[in-house]
Amino acid sequence: MSLDDAAVVRTGAHDFATRGCINCHGAPGVKWAKFTEGMQPYPPDLKEIVNDREPRQLFWVIKNGIKMTAMPSFGAIGVPDQEIWSIVAFLKKLPTVSEEDFKTWSAPSGG
């Protein structure tokens, strides 16, 4: 799977939305859920940190979660590695994704 493949990025955006990532991390045109204001540590703004992380690091965090935070382990609930990699592909493009594209890609049909 190529992380630069447009179809993979679109799938990752859809997965990011449907798996609930937007609740804590927001997305282009989507505000974070109110409950995140009480989280310690506060969920990071992913568009500000993804360029400082390698794809394998993002994959590890999504798959394994981070103890003592609200970041869950997607691997523990059976999310397939391929889906996690599609989310990573989306995250690597996140800083340049427009609100319009995210809305289309995250639509129930998958864009």
C-alpha positions, 0 to 999 in steps of 0.5 A: 500500500502506498501512503501517497495513493489518493484512494488510500488517503480518501479511505483513511479520511473516512476511517478517521471520521467513522472510528471517532478520531475527530471527536478528540482530534478534530479535522478540517472543518470539524471542531473537537468535541467539548469533552476534550477540554477536560482531558489531561493530557489534551489531545494534540492537534494532529495537523501540527505534529504529523510532519514531525512523526514517521509513518511507522510512529503514527501507525504504532500509536494508533495500533497500540494506543498510549497508556495513561491517556485517552488514546485507545489501542485500535489493534486491541479492538480488532482494527486491521493493520490495512485500515490503520495504514490508511489512517496514517496515509490520511494523517500525513496529508492532513495539514494540506487537506481542505474542509471541502475534501474532508467533508466529501471523503468522510461522508457516509458513502466514503467519498 
